Amino acid sequence: MEILDTTALSHEIEKLIKGSEDLIIIISPYLKINNRLRPKLAACFSRNNKNLILYREDQLLKDEKKWLDGFTNVKLIPIKHLHAKCYLNEKTALIATMNLYEYSQINNHEIGIKISVDNDKEEMNELLEIINTMIKTDHPTFDFSSFHSIGIEYTMGGLYGDLIKEYEFPGKSQRVDGTYEYMCQIATKYHKFDKPAFKLDNSALKRITPIDSKTYWKLRNEIIKKGQRKH
């Protein structure tokens, strides 16, 4: 984790935008993007598969909305009472006091922290859960699963490793792999896996079995219902 002042924060926001390769999430109640940053964001939006911007409802300037609406793969989400400011790509997150607003970057005294997938994976996932909850408050049907991919290994083994850190499940004391086998039993009820995905004895799925992001979150939610959060 790094602590950033105003100058460093502005630099890191630009660096995060330029460094994105798959997705970017921008959470800023107020948006007024300067002319120097616009081409960098335009390149980012064109390069990425997923681009998400959360802003405060009724506070998006007409000029900014018109410009952002020009990108077909940018999802704009208005949030009531939004006050949080946060910037993420697939590797890094900045949690800050700074809006993506030209005046703030030049005149205000700002502060922020930087976390990364490599060093702060658990914190990154917690941050994504908070963002998901924030969106669901105003937009309960929004599917955040494709954005919830930072630092996640989309395999059965990755799903097991993700859940076992926070939850207890039946089967732990029965066999060495009892908990994993139990999760696989639930997973096969909600998703059809091809035969090569199973171990030779059919006791469970191979841990390297890949899962697409939407299926991953569906299975995760179903398996959690059968577990108990660790204290």
Secondary structure, DSSP 8 states (H G I E B T S, - for coil): -EEE-HHHHHHHHHHHHHH-SSEEEEE-SSEE--TTTHHHHHHHHHH-SEEEEEEETT---HHHHHHHTT-TTEEEEEETT---EEEEESSEEEEES--EEHHHHHHS---EEEEETTT-HHHHHHHHHHHHHHHHHH-TT---GGG--TT---BHHHHHHHHHTTEE-TTTTTSTTHHHHHHHHHHHHHS---GGGB-TTSSSB-TT-B--HHHHHHHHHHHHTTSEE--
